[in-house]
Amino acid sequence: MEDTKYLVALSTFIKFGSKALFKLKRAFSNYEHAFKAGATELVKAGIDEKIACEFIETRAKINPEAEWEKIEKENIKIVTPEDASYPPLLKEIYDLPALLYIKGTLPDGGDKSPLAVIGSRKVSSYGRQAIEEIVSMLANQGLAIISGLALGADACAHATTLRVGGRTIAVLGSGVDQFCPHTNHRLAEQILANNGAVISEFPLGVLPLRQNFPIRNRVISGLSLGVLVVEAAVDSGSLITAKLALDQNREVFSIPGSIFSPLCAGTNNLLKMGAHVVTSAEDILDELNLERTEKLLENRLIKADSPEEAVILKIITREPQHIDSITQNTSLTASSVLSTITLMEMRGKVKNMGGMMYVLAH
């Protein structure tokens, strides 16, 4: 614990990234010696001279004991590559994090079947529907869903997993005490309350700055067997994560989208470049060689509880349909359709996508 305390102290100097921290570990017998070393010793260890001198100037303001007290007060666990709970998949990547700040739970030996799900912050109703259908089935199969707690696709992936009682992990581009965006603070609390985890390699107090997200993205892909990209524009950060996944020898999955939608331009390009096409959860399970259970297929079956429901279930699909269109294709009255479909929504059989457009639930 004593040496970890000094590792935390070193990490608070933000210009010491993981590469620098590993250099210090190799050069000194422990992190305490590295923390107390002079500029000449730091340069000899491979630290740039300017950064070494800047650290010496900053060091007087860093109190290892005080930093460790913050960790304990926030109930945060520090995990290093030597620890059993450090995710084994993350150990495989180039430039692995020298430490992880963790709120929540990371099991010893890592999650057995982790999958990253990422996409646009401006996720469309189509993208949201795709996430809800596919991720719910994957989470039901025991896959841990990893994402970045951002608005849009990330939040939808986390929330969908929680809704079916699955496990989800949020990887931040800030300190674990600085949720981004702040509107997702409640979602983070729900993740922690349901056996999930919120993790970061950034020290406490670090704000979600733009330059942090590419660093964060390599952890999202590194934690995972594969990365599913739902919607992404051509300049999306999700495509950076997809590229990192390829560099890390991970599988990349993409959901095809409209050729007319800017939000689908990036995902469609991924498909051109050889990403796996995903139209159902089974596509991912098959590619990752994960065993499917009968429960997956049972989840697709929605049984009617009345003759009216049986009529509506023959018409409604996973393609949004307006209630007027549904009514026109049945022999039921408009009031009967409305009351029946309202009950079906309450029972989780159908979902209102907005504007009285309905789809089958999953």
C-alpha positions as CSV (number, residue, x, y, z in Angstrom):
1,M,0.0,0.0,0.0
2,E,2.8,2.4,0.8
3,D,4.3,2.2,-2.7
4,T,0.8,2.6,-4.3
5,K,0.4,5.8,-2.3
6,Y,3.5,7.2,-4.0
7,L,2.3,6.0,-7.4
8,V,-1.0,7.9,-6.8
9,A,1.1,11.0,-5.9
10,L,3.1,10.7,-9.0
11,S,0.0,10.3,-11.1
12,T,-1.4,13.6,-9.9
13,F,1.3,15.2,-12.0
14,I,-0.7,15.0,-15.1
15,K,2.3,15.1,-17.5
16,F,3.4,11.7,-16.1
17,G,1.3,9.5,-18.3
18,S,1.5,5.7,-18.0
19,K,4.6,5.4,-20.2
20,A,6.5,7.8,-17.9
21,L,5.2,6.0,-14.8
22,F,6.5,2.6,-16.1
23,K,9.8,4.2,-16.9
24,L,10.1,5.4,-13.3
25,K,9.1,1.9,-12.1
26,R,11.9,0.3,-14.1
27,A,14.5,2.9,-13.1
28,F,13.9,3.0,-9.4
29,S,13.4,0.4,-6.7
30,N,10.0,1.7,-5.9
31,Y,7.7,4.7,-6.5
32,E,8.7,6.4,-3.3
33,H,12.3,6.7,-4.5
34,A,11.0,8.0,-7.9
35,F,8.8,10.6,-6.2
36,K,11.8,11.9,-4.2
37,A,14.3,11.7,-7.0
38,G,16.2,14.7,-8.3
39,A,15.9,16.1,-11.8
40,T,19.2,14.4,-12.9
41,E,17.9,11.0,-11.8
42,L,14.6,11.5,-13.5
43,V,16.2,12.4,-16.8
44,K,18.4,9.4,-16.5
45,A,15.3,7.3,-16.0
46,G,14.0,8.6,-19.4
47,I,11.9,11.6,-18.4
48,D,12.2,14.7,-20.6
49,E,14.4,17.3,-18.8
50,K,11.8,20.1,-19.0
51,I,9.1,17.8,-17.6
52,A,11.4,16.5,-14.9
53,C,12.2,20.1,-13.8
54,E,8.5,21.0,-13.9
55,F,7.7,18.0,-11.7
56,I,10.4,19.0,-9.2
57,E,8.8,22.5,-8.9
58,T,5.3,21.0,-8.6
59,R,6.3,18.2,-6.1
60,A,6.3,20.5,-3.1
61,K,2.6,21.0,-3.6
62,I,1.9,17.2,-3.7
63,N,1.2,15.6,-0.4
64,P,1.1,11.8,-0.8
65,E,-0.7,11.3,2.5
66,A,-3.3,13.9,1.7
67,E,-3.9,12.3,-1.8
68,W,-4.3,8.9,-0.2
69,E,-6.8,10.2,2.3
70,K,-8.9,11.5,-0.6
71,I,-8.8,8.0,-2.1
72,E,-10.0,6.4,1.1
73,K,-12.6,9.0,1.7
74,E,-14.1,8.5,-1.7
75,N,-14.0,4.7,-1.3
76,I,-11.8,4.3,-4.4
77,K,-9.7,1.3,-5.1
78,I,-6.3,1.6,-6.8
79,V,-5.4,-1.3,-9.1
80,T,-2.1,-1.9,-10.8
81,P,-1.0,-4.5,-13.3
82,E,0.4,-6.6,-10.4
83,D,-3.1,-7.0,-8.8
84,A,-5.4,-9.9,-9.4
85,S,-8.3,-7.6,-10.2
86,Y,-6.4,-5.7,-13.0
87,P,-8.3,-6.8,-16.1
88,P,-6.2,-9.4,-18.0
89,L,-7.3,-8.2,-21.4
90,L,-6.0,-4.7,-20.6
91,K,-2.6,-6.2,-19.8
92,E,-2.4,-7.3,-23.5
93,I,-2.4,-3.8,-25.0
94,Y,0.4,-1.5,-25.8
95,D,0.6,1.4,-23.4
96,L,-1.5,-0.2,-20.7
97,P,-2.5,2.0,-17.8
98,A,0.0,2.0,-14.9
99,L,-2.9,2.3,-12.5
100,L,-6.7,2.4,-12.5
101,Y,-8.9,4.4,-10.1
102,I,-11.9,2.2,-9.5
103,K,-15.3,2.9,-7.9
104,G,-17.4,-0.3,-7.7
105,T,-16.3,-3.8,-8.6
106,L,-13.8,-5.4,-10.9
107,P,-13.7,-9.2,-10.4
108,D,-10.4,-11.0,-9.9
109,G,-9.4,-12.4,-13.3
110,G,-11.5,-9.8,-15.1
111,D,-15.0,-10.0,-16.7
112,K,-15.3,-13.2,-18.8
113,S,-17.2,-11.6,-21.8
114,P,-16.7,-7.8,-22.0
115,L,-18.0,-5.9,-25.0
116,A,-17.6,-2.2,-25.7
117,V,-20.7,-0.4,-27.1
118,I,-20.0,3.1,-28.4
119,G,-21.6,5.6,-30.8
120,S,-22.8,9.1,-31.4
121,R,-23.7,11.5,-28.6
122,K,-26.6,12.5,-30.9
123,V,-27.9,9.0,-31.3
124,S,-31.0,8.7,-33.5
125,S,-34.2,6.8,-32.6
126,Y,-32.9,4.1,-34.9
127,G,-29.6,3.9,-33.1
128,R,-31.3,3.9,-29.7
129,Q,-33.7,1.1,-30.8
130,A,-30.7,-1.0,-32.1
131,I,-28.8,-0.6,-28.8
132,E,-31.9,-1.5,-26.8
133,E,-32.6,-4.6,-28.7
134,I,-29.1,-5.9,-29.2
135,V,-27.5,-4.9,-25.9
136,S,-30.4,-6.2,-23.8
137,M,-29.9,-9.6,-25.3
138,L,-26.1,-9.6,-24.9
139,A,-26.4,-8.4,-21.3
140,N,-28.9,-11.2,-20.7
141,Q,-26.3,-13.6,-21.9
142,G,-23.9,-12.4,-19.2
143,L,-21.7,-10.0,-21.4
144,A,-20.4,-7.1,-19.4
145,I,-21.1,-3.9,-21.4
146,I,-18.4,-1.3,-21.4
147,S,-18.9,2.3,-22.5
148,G,-17.9,5.9,-21.8
149,L,-20.8,7.4,-19.8
150,A,-21.2,10.1,-22.4
151,L,-24.6,11.3,-23.6
152,G,-26.3,9.5,-26.4
153,A,-25.2,6.0,-27.4
154,D,-23.0,5.5,-24.3
155,A,-25.7,6.4,-21.8
156,C,-28.2,4.2,-23.7
157,A,-25.9,1.2,-23.6
158,H,-25.4,1.6,-19.9
159,A,-29.1,2.2,-19.1
160,T,-30.2,-0.8,-21.3
161,T,-27.8,-3.1,-19.5
162,L,-29.1,-2.0,-16.1
163,R,-32.7,-2.4,-17.2
164,V,-32.2,-6.1,-17.8
165,G,-30.1,-6.6,-14.7
166,G,-26.8,-6.8,-16.5
167,R,-23.3,-5.6,-15.5
168,T,-21.9,-2.5,-17.0
169,I,-18.6,-0.5,-16.7
170,A,-18.1,3.2,-17.4
171,V,-14.6,4.4,-18.4
172,L,-14.1,8.1,-17.9
173,G,-11.9,10.7,-19.5
174,S,-11.7,12.5,-16.2
175,G,-11.2,11.6,-12.6
176,V,-13.8,9.2,-11.2
177,D,-15.1,12.1,-9.1
178,Q,-15.8,14.3,-12.2
179,F,-18.6,12.6,-14.2
180,C,-19.0,13.8,-17.8
181,P,-21.5,15.1,-18.4
182,H,-22.8,16.0,-15.0
183,T,-26.3,14.9,-16.1
184,N,-25.1,11.3,-16.1
185,H,-24.2,11.4,-12.4
186,R,-27.4,9.6,-11.5
187,L,-26.6,6.9,-14.2
188,A,-23.1,6.4,-12.7
189,E,-24.7,5.9,-9.2
190,Q,-27.0,3.3,-10.7
191,I,-24.1,1.5,-12.3
192,L,-22.3,1.4,-8.9
193,A,-25.5,0.2,-7.2
194,N,-25.9,-2.7,-9.6
195,N,-22.5,-4.4,-9.3
196,G,-20.9,-2.3,-12.0
197,A,-17.8,-0.1,-12.0
198,V,-16.7,3.4,-12.9
199,I,-13.0,3.5,-13.7
200,S,-10.3,5.9,-14.9
201,E,-6.6,6.2,-15.1
202,F,-6.9,9.9,-14.5
203,P,-6.4,11.2,-10.9
204,L,-9.1,12.8,-8.8
205,G,-10.0,16.3,-9.8
206,V,-9.1,15.9,-13.5
207,L,-11.7,17.5,-15.6
208,P,-13.1,15.9,-18.8
209,L,-10.8,17.7,-21.2
210,R,-11.0,17.0,-24.9
211,Q,-7.4,15.6,-25.1
212,N,-8.2,13.0,-22.4
213,F,-10.8,11.1,-24.5
214,P,-8.4,9.4,-27.0
215,I,-6.4,8.2,-24.0
216,R,-9.7,7.0,-22.4
217,N,-10.8,5.3,-25.6
218,R,-7.8,2.9,-25.7
219,V,-8.9,1.6,-22.3
220,I,-12.5,1.1,-23.5
221,S,-11.3,-1.1,-26.4
222,G,-8.5,-2.7,-24.3
223,L,-11.0,-3.9,-21.7
224,S,-13.1,-5.6,-24.3
225,L,-13.2,-8.7,-26.6
226,G,-14.7,-6.5,-29.3
227,V,-16.2,-3.1,-29.9
228,L,-19.7,-2.5,-31.3
229,V,-20.1,0.9,-33.1
230,V,-23.7,1.8,-33.4
231,E,-23.8,5.2,-35.1
232,A,-20.8,7.5,-35.9
233,A,-20.1,10.4,-38.2
234,V,-17.0,10.4,-40.4
235,D,-15.1,12.4,-37.8
236,S,-16.5,10.7,-34.7
237,G,-14.4,9.8,-31.7
238,S,-16.0,6.4,-31.9
239,L,-14.0,5.7,-35.0
240,I,-10.8,6.4,-33.1
241,T,-11.9,3.7,-30.6
242,A,-12.6,1.3,-33.5
243,K,-9.1,1.9,-34.9
244,L,-7.6,1.4,-31.4
245,A,-9.5,-1.9,-31.2
246,L,-8.0,-3.1,-34.5
247,D,-4.5,-2.1,-33.3
248,Q,-5.2,-4.1,-30.1
249,N,-6.3,-7.2,-32.1
250,R,-9.9,-6.8,-31.0
251,E,-13.0,-7.5,-33.1
252,V,-14.9,-4.5,-34.5
253,F,-18.6,-4.7,-35.1
254,S,-20.8,-2.2,-36.9
255,I,-24.5,-1.7,-37.3
256,P,-25.4,-0.7,-40.9
257,G,-27.4,2.5,-41.3
258,S,-29.0,4.7,-43.9
259,I,-26.8,5.9,-46.7
260,F,-28.5,9.3,-46.3
261,S,-27.7,9.8,-42.6
262,P,-24.5,11.6,-41.6
263,L,-24.7,9.7,-38.3
264,C,-24.2,6.4,-40.3
265,A,-21.4,7.5,-42.6
266,G,-18.7,6.4,-40.2
267,T,-20.3,3.0,-39.3
268,N,-21.0,2.3,-43.0
269,N,-17.3,3.1,-43.8
270,L,-16.3,0.6,-41.1
271,L,-18.3,-2.1,-42.9
272,K,-16.5,-1.2,-46.1
273,M,-13.2,-1.7,-44.3
274,G,-14.1,-5.1,-43.0
275,A,-15.9,-4.6,-39.7
276,H,-18.4,-7.4,-38.9
277,V,-22.0,-6.6,-39.9
278,V,-24.3,-6.7,-36.9
279,T,-28.1,-7.0,-37.3
280,S,-28.7,-9.1,-34.2
281,A,-27.1,-10.1,-31.0
282,E,-26.4,-13.6,-32.4
283,D,-24.0,-12.0,-34.9
284,I,-21.7,-10.9,-32.0
285,L,-22.2,-14.1,-30.0
286,D,-21.2,-16.2,-33.0
287,E,-18.2,-14.1,-34.0
288,L,-16.9,-14.1,-30.4
289,N,-17.6,-17.9,-30.1
290,L,-19.7,-17.3,-27.0
291,E,-22.2,-20.0,-26.2
292,R,-25.8,-19.1,-26.9
293,T,-28.5,-20.3,-24.6
294,E,-32.2,-21.0,-25.2
295,K,-33.0,-17.9,-23.1
296,L,-31.8,-15.8,-26.0
297,L,-34.3,-17.2,-28.4
298,E,-37.0,-17.3,-25.7
299,N,-36.5,-13.5,-25.2
300,R,-37.6,-13.0,-28.8
301,L,-41.0,-14.6,-28.2
302,I,-43.7,-12.2,-27.1
303,K,-46.9,-14.0,-26.1
304,A,-50.4,-12.6,-26.5
305,D,-52.5,-12.4,-23.3
306,S,-55.8,-11.6,-25.2
307,P,-57.3,-12.0,-28.7
308,E,-56.7,-8.3,-29.3
309,E,-53.0,-8.6,-28.5
310,A,-52.7,-11.6,-30.8
311,V,-54.1,-9.5,-33.7
312,I,-51.7,-6.6,-33.0
313,L,-48.7,-8.9,-32.6
314,K,-49.2,-10.2,-36.1
315,I,-48.8,-6.6,-37.5
316,I,-46.4,-4.8,-35.3
317,T,-42.7,-5.4,-36.0
318,R,-39.3,-3.9,-35.0
319,E,-39.8,-1.2,-37.6
320,P,-41.7,1.8,-36.1
321,Q,-45.4,2.0,-37.2
322,H,-47.9,4.7,-36.4
323,I,-50.9,3.7,-34.4
324,D,-53.2,4.7,-37.2
325,S,-51.4,2.3,-39.6
326,I,-51.7,-0.5,-37.0
327,T,-55.4,0.2,-36.6
328,Q,-56.0,0.2,-40.4
329,N,-54.4,-3.2,-40.6
330,T,-56.6,-4.8,-38.0
331,S,-60.3,-5.4,-37.7
332,L,-60.3,-3.7,-34.3
333,T,-61.7,-0.3,-33.5
334,A,-59.3,2.6,-32.9
335,S,-60.2,2.7,-29.2
336,S,-59.6,-1.0,-28.8
337,V,-56.2,-0.7,-30.5
338,L,-55.3,2.2,-28.3
339,S,-56.3,0.6,-25.0
340,T,-54.7,-2.8,-26.0
341,I,-51.4,-1.3,-27.1
342,T,-51.3,0.9,-23.9
343,L,-51.5,-2.3,-21.9
344,M,-48.9,-4.0,-24.0
345,E,-46.5,-1.1,-23.5
346,M,-47.1,-1.3,-19.7
347,R,-46.3,-5.0,-19.9
348,G,-43.1,-4.4,-21.9
349,K,-44.3,-6.0,-25.1
350,V,-44.2,-2.9,-27.3
351,K,-42.4,0.4,-27.1
352,N,-43.6,3.9,-28.0
353,M,-40.7,5.4,-30.0
354,G,-42.4,8.8,-29.8
355,G,-45.1,10.4,-31.9
356,M,-47.3,7.3,-31.4
357,M,-44.9,5.2,-33.4
358,Y,-44.7,1.7,-31.9
359,V,-42.2,-1.2,-32.2
360,L,-42.0,-4.6,-30.7
361,A,-40.0,-4.6,-27.4
362,H,-37.3,-7.2,-26.9
